[in-house]
Amino acid sequence: MLDNDDAEGTRLPIKLDSTSNGEYLPLALRKEHRLANELALQSARHNAKQTSVGRRQFLVSASGAAATLLAFNAAYAAAGRTGGFYDVEKSSAFDVNEAEATFSKPGFILDVQGHFVNPEGAWLEGMPASAKPLSGLPKASCDLGSLAGDRSYLNCLDSDEFVKDVFLDSDTDIMVLSFVPSTRAAEPLTIEEAHATRDIVARLDGTKRLLVHGRVNPNQDGDLDGMDELAEHWKVSAWKTYTQWGPDGKGFSFMDDAGQAFIEKARKLGVKNICVHKGLPFGPQSYEHSLCDDIGPAAKQNPDINFLVYHSGYVADQAEGPYNPNRNEGIDSLIKSVLEDDVAEQGNVYAELGSTWRILMRDPDSAAHSLGKLFKYLGSEQVLWGTDSIWYGSPQDQIQAFQTFQISESLRSKHDYALITPQMREQVFGLNAAPLYGIPDAEITGHFAKDRVAQDRLAYQPVANPHFKTYGPKNRREFMNLLRLGG
């Protein structure tokens, strides 16, 4: 049964909106984004009528996704943004078989940056009864059952909704649950996620569909000591850290005492993946630590440690152009550090796309330059897929956009960017991350094709009912509400 609170089909399957992951202020839609959404809805009305189906039914089909991306192309072209485009045949907006072939599952997908919020977690303790944390969440797409009263909307983020968004309404095979920074006394969305993970995994019959990070900020008392429990008790797959965060408002560098101690402890515990937030700066006080200056030196000094650079250094309100060695900002900051320390060939620095790709979907020129130069200077085997969902709802729209995005011939010729091939997409979507997270080839091709989630997907497909909503803050008020929860 289709979603009865969007029976008229007003929500698009590929989303352009102001939603943030809570680490940057929501970005208002520009003129071309509003036009893109308008053209997509017009196309849905017209194509639904032509194919004799309701608009909601059309939008949940593969043709709905195709029509939406084609509308985005038209709006961006009208705004003069033609550096990249979604490579979708116009006929697929009517021909559902052709559209389904276009959006067929693009191989193994390992999302290395996901989030889950326990709606009944300890992070709510101590809040005034009148407080409504995360109150910007959608309230109509889930059963409001177990939580009574004004906070019942938090059930929209419970484990059932999480599994549906990630594993039924998207092609994601594995998600790694990541963390936000916080003091140890106020861990609203961190250790609670790890605890709730056990319940979700149990519900999935013990599959390895969910992995977990251990949040460590070595510049706060207790975090280095806490790494032992995270490794031994929680069996974390990687460490997540924020160099630009600290309990005193100051960040740290991998090359200072705190950073060096962190790396040594990771090595000692045998968990050698360090996922570090770079870019998406929290504010001017820690801006210097959001840059990637320490990545190259740390990677060169520690060739046995993998540095997974989350967000790739990207800054939400900065356009990306061709690589400029004089610009130590955004993605150029990461490339500059890697090139100056000559560690690209060493293979232990990875660029991750969580939130970065979602924002780049708003700007095909910046998207083309960002992907083009990452592939050119780091290599397609060093780029990792992440979505920062569930803040952005189901990650399927990000998957569909990435699997069809192409760099224009003019930019490829001018800047020596590569044509994005199916093989490169498969690398990014999951094959690059699989060995980092200990996922063997046999498990990719065997176990995940037959487990509980695979069976549930088959049963769900004929009655698929995606809600096309987002969960994160959409304006400054909601952003500040979420930020206060970080302690």
N, C-alpha and C positions, 0 to 999 in steps of 0.2 A: 504494500500500500504506500502511495506516495505521501510525502510530508504534508499533513493537512494544514499546517500553519503557513505554508507557501503554495497553496493550491493554485494560485494565479501565475506562478512562475516568475517571481520578481527578483530572485537571487541568481546570480550568474555562477557557473561552475568554476570559472577562473576569476579570482578576486583581485580587483584594484580598489583598495580602500586605505584608510589612515591607520589601520591597526599596527601597533608596536609590540615588541616582545618584552617591553618594560625596561629596556636598556638604552632607549633613545626616545626622544619626544615624538609622538605621532606626527606623521608628515601629511599635511593637508593635500588633497587632490588638486592637481593643476588642471588647466583648461583641457589639455589633451586627454587626461584621465577621465574627466567627466564625459567628454565626447566619446571616448572608447566604450564606456559603460552604456551610454545612450545608444550608440550604434549596435552594440551587442544585443540589447533588449529589442531594438527594432528588428534586427535580423532574426531573433528568436520568434517574434510574433509572426513575421512573414514566412519563415521556413516551417514553423509548426503548422500554419494554415496550408501551405503547399503540400506538406506530407500527411495532412489529415490526422494530426495528433494534437493534444493539448500542449500549451507552452511549457508547463512544468515537465511533462513527459519528454518533450523535445530537449529541454535543458539538461536533464539527467542522462541523456544518451550521449554517445561519443560525438555525434553530430553537433550537439550543443556546445561541447568544448571546442570543436573545430570552428564553428561559427563565431564563438567568442574571441578566439585568437585572431581570426581573420579581421574582425572588427577592430581589434587592437592595432593590427598592422595598418589599417586604413587611417585610424586616428593619429598614430605616430607619424605616418608619412605626411599627413596634412600639416603636422607641426614641424616638418623638416627633419624628423629623427629617423633616418634610414640606415644607420650604421649596422643594425641588426634587425632580424625579422623572424617571425614564426613561420617555418617552412611547412605550410599546410595547403593542400590543394583545395581550390574553391569548391569543387564538386563534393568534397567530403562534408560540407555543411548541409547537403541534402542526402547524400548516399551514406547511410549509416554503416554499411559493410566496409566501405572505403575508410570511413572515420575510425572504425574499430581496428582496422589494420594499422592506421597511423598511430593510434594510441595503445597498441598492444603492449603488454608488459615488457619493459625494456631490460630484461635480464634481472639479475639479483640486485636488490636494493637494500643497502645498509645505511640507515640514517644515523649519523654519529652525534646528532644533537637534538634530542627530544626532551620534553618536559611533562611532568605529571604533578598535579596538586591534590593531595589527600583532603577531601572535603570535610573530614571529621578529625583532622590532625591536631596535634598539640600546639601548633602555631596559632590557633585561635584562642588559646587560654590567655587570660589576662586582658583581653580586649573588652572594651565597654560593651554592654548588651546592645547598645544602639548602633555599634559599628557594623558596617556592611562591606567587609573586604572583598575586593574583586567584583564589586557590584555592577560593573559594566558587562558582565557575562550574559550570554543569551539565556533566556529563561523558559523557552518554549520547546526546546528540542530534546528534552529528556524527562524522565520520571522524577518528580520532586520528592519522592517518598520519604526516605529515612530521616532527613534533616527537617525538623518542623520550623515553622515561623519564618522570620524575615531572611534567614540564611539558607533557605531550602534551595535557592538557585545554585548553590555550590555543588549540588549533585550533578549539574551539567558537566562537571569535571571528574565524576567518579570513574571507577575502573571499567564499568560497562561502556560508558561513553568513550573512554580512552581507547579501548580495544576496537570499538566500532570505527572511530575516526581514523585510527592508524592502520589497523590490519584488515578491516572490511571495506572501508570506503577509499582506501589507497592501496597501491601496489607494494608498499613497504614490507620487506621481509623481516628485518631486524631493526630495532631502535635501541639506541644507547641513551639512557636517561641521564641528563646532565643537571647541573646545579647553578644556583645564583649565589653571589657572595653575601655573607652575613657574619655578624658576630656569633661566637659560640653560644651565647646566652639567648640568641633569638634567631633560630634557624627555621624560618617559616616555610620555605619551599625546598629545603635541602634534605636533611636526614629523613624527614617524613616521606619524601619521595622514595628513598631507598627502602624504607619499611613497607610502604604500600606496594612496592615492586613484588615482594614475596607473594602477596595476595593475588596480584594479577598473574604472575607466573603459575601459581597453583591452579588458577582458573584455566590456564592454557595447557593443562596436563603436563606441566614441568618442561615445556619446550624451552629452547634457548632464544626465544624471540625478543627477549628484553635483557640488556646488559646494563651495568650501572657504573657511573663514575664515583670517585671519592673526592669530595670537595676539600681542598687544602689551600690555605693562605699562610705561608710560612712566616709572615710578618705579624702574626697574632699568636699570643701565648696559647699553647696547648695543641695547635694544629699539627706540628711535626710529630709530637708524641702520639697523636690520634691516628696517624697513618698506619700504625701496627694493627689496630683493631679493624680499620677499613680494609686492609689487605687480607687479614686472617679470617675475620668474621663475615664480612660482606662480600669477599672475593671480588673486589672491584677490578675492572678491566683497564682503567686508566685513572689518572688524577686530573681534576679540573681546578684551575687556578685563575686568578684575576690579578695580573701584575699592577693594575691601576687602582686596586682597592686595598684599604687597610683600616684597622679600627680607629686610627688617628687621622684618617682622611688622606694619608700618604701611601703611595704604592711601593713596589719593590722591583728590582731588576734581577734577572737570572745570574748576573755577574756580581751582585753584592753578596754579603754573608748569608742573608736569609735565603736568597735564590740558590746559592751553592749548596747550602745545607739541605734544601728541598731535593735537589737533583741527587745528591749522595744518598739520601734516605730512600728515594724511589729506586735507585740502583740496588741498594741493600735488600729491599723487599721484593725485588724481581718484577716489579710492575713498571715497565720502562716507557710507557706512553704518558706524556705530559700534554694535556689539552689546555691551552692558554688563550684566554680572551685577549684579543688585540684589535684595536679599532673600537667603533661605537663607544667613544669616550663618555665617561660619566659626568665630567665637568672639568673646568680649567685646573683645579688643584692637582688632579692626577693625570692630566693630559700627556705629560712627557712619558709616563709609563704605559700609555696606550699605544705608543709607537713601537715599531719592531726592531729598534736598534740593538737589543740584546739577543735577538733570535739567532742571527748569524754567528756571533762569537760563542754563544752557548752550544749551538749545534756543532761547531768546529771543535770545541773543547771536549764534547761528550758525544762521540760518534755512535755510541751504543744506545743512546736515548733518542726516542722519537718525539719531536716537537710538532704537535698538531695545532696549528695556529687558527683558532676559531675566529670566524668572520674575515680572515685573511687580511686584517688590518683596516678593513673598509670603514669609512666614515659616512654616516647616513646622508648628510646634507652636502657632500662634496661630489662633483661630477668626476668621473674617471676618464682619462684620455690615454694616449700612448705613453709608454713608460718614460718617465723623466727623472734621471738620476739626481737632479737638483731639487726634486720635490720629495721631501721626506714626510709624506702624508699618505693616508689611505693605503691602497694596495701597493703603491710605489714604495712605501716604507718597508714592506716585507720583501719585495723584489730587491731593493737596494741593499738591504742587510744580507740577504742570501748571496748576491753577486759580489759584494765587497769582501766577504769572508770566504768566497769560493767554495760554498757547500752545496750548490745545486746538484752536482754529481754524486755527492756523498749520500743523498737519498734519505736523510732523516728529518727533513723539514717538509711539512704538508700544509697546504692551504685549504681551509674548510669554508663551506659556503652558507652555513646557517644564517638566516636573516639577510645576509649579503645578497643571495640570489633573489630572495623575495622582494627586496627593495629594488634591485636592478631590473626586475620585471616592469617597473615603472618607466625605465629609461633605456631603450634599446641601444643607444649610442654608448652609454657607460657600460652596459652589459657586454657589448661586443668587445670593447677595449679591455674590460676586466678579465673576461675569459680568454681573450686573445693573448694578452701578455702573461697571464698565469701559465697557459699552455706553452708559450714560447720560452719563457725564462725558467720556470720550474719543471715543466713537463706535465703532460696529461696524467702520468702515473703518480703525480704528487698532489692531486686535487681530490678532495673528499666531499661526499654528499652529506649535507645536513640541512634541516629545515626550520629548527626552532619551534616546531609544532609541539604542543597543541595550541600555543598562543595564536597561531594563524589558522586554527581549525585543522581539518584534515589536510595532510600534505599533498594530496593528489593533484591539486591544481599546480603546485610548484613542479611536480614530476612531469605533468603534461606540457607545461611551458618549457622546461629544460630539454625534454626529449625532442622538441621541434625547433628549438632556437638555433639560428644560424647567423654567422658573421657575414656581412655583405662582401661581395667580391671586391668592391672598391677598397674597403678597409683591409681585406686580406692582402691585396696587391701592394698597397701603400706601406703597410706596417709588417709585412711578412708574417701575418697571422695564419694559422692553419684552418683549413676547412674542418668543421667539427663532424667527425665520422661516428657511425654507430659504435665502433670499437672504443673510441674515446669516451662516449657517453657511458658505456658499460663499465669502463674503468672508474669513472667518477661516481657512478651510482652505487657501486659496491665492491668491485673487484680490488680496488686500491686499499680499502679499509679492512677487508676480510682477513688478510694475514696479520695486520696490526692487532686485531681483536681475536685472533686465534680461531677463526672459522675456516675449517679445511674445505677443500674443493668437494670432497665426497659428501659433506653435509649440505653444501649449497645445492648440489644437484640431486641429492637423494632425500634426506630427512625432511627438508622444508617443503618438498613437493607432496608429502604424504601426511603431515602432522595434523593436529586438531584445527589449526588456523586455516590450512589449505582446504580441509573439509568444510569448515564453516563458510569460507569464501564461495565455494561452489554452490552451497545451499542458499547463500545470500544474493548471489548475482541476479537471479530472476526477479527478486523483489527489492533490489537495491534502492535505498532511500537516503541518499546523502543530504545533509541539511545546508551545506554551502555557507555556514556561518564561521565567524572568527571569534576568538575569546579574549585576546589581549586588549590593553587600553587603546582607546580610539581618540582621546582628546587629553588635554593637559590635566584636567581634574582626575580622570581615571588613572593617568600615568603617575601622578603624585600619590594617589591612593595606594597603588602597587609599590611604589618606591619606598613608602614608609614601612612596608612589611619587611624590608631588607635589613632592618635593625641597624 
